[in-house]
């Protein structure tokens, strides 16, 4: 069994931390995720369409 799924709140936090730290590995260490997982969600590359949609909705609403 793999790691638990990344939640929309975690994606928002990844983006916030990445803008602060500027490094996927550093964000991953803070969040208990791998740097490659962080990179995937920062770039939104290879993520499911529902994740992209959900994240865009969260950003549109200002993180709420």
HUCOR-V276155 format. One record per residue. OMEGA is omega in radians with two decimals (NA if undefined). Layout:
BEGIN
omega={OMEGA,OMEGA}
END
This chain:
BEGIN
omega={-3.08,3.12,3.10,-3.14,3.10,-3.12,3.08,3.12,3.10,3.13,3.10,3.13,3.09,-3.12,3.13,-3.14,3.14,3.12,3.12,-3.01,3.10,-3.07,-3.11,-3.09,3.14,3.10,3.13,3.12,-3.14,-3.03,-3.11,3.11,3.10,3.07,-3.14,3.07,3.11,-3.13,-3.13,-3.09,3.03,-3.13,-3.06,-3.13,-3.13,3.08,3.13,-3.13,3.14,3.10,3.12,-3.13,-3.12,-3.14,3.14,3.08,3.13,3.14,-3.14,-3.12,3.11,3.08,-3.11,NA}
END
